[in-house]
Amino acid sequence: MTIEVTDEFGAVIPKALVVLHADALESDNPKSFNLELRTSSEGEAKAVLPSGFFDAFIASTGFAPHCEKLRMRDGKPAALKFVLKVDKLMSDEYGDRFVQP
């Protein structure tokens, strides 16, 4: 599966943190699951997820963190897309300057 992280305008976000966590999966996968990834320079990461419910946490410097619930069934969807919004507090403090982690 491909995971893509972009901003509100469609620009890719490299080095974004993507954390996928599940305390309890479906009966086929009774163990907890944790996966931590970073997006590539193209704003993408690859992952293989078992069936079940997941908490997704996506973050990058200068952007408000994003949390979302996911349900995977039989390896679908083949792609996930997350959109991060500019962090208002960061924007107010640093203005137009780009902030690197």
PyMOL commands that set and color helices and strands:
alter all, ss='L'
color gray80, all
select helices_A, chain A and resi 88-94
alter helices_A, ss='H'
color red, helices_A
select strands_A, chain A and resi 2-7+17-22+33-38+44-46+52-59+66-72+79-84
alter strands_A, ss='S'
color yellow, strands_A
deselect
rebuild
show_as cartoon
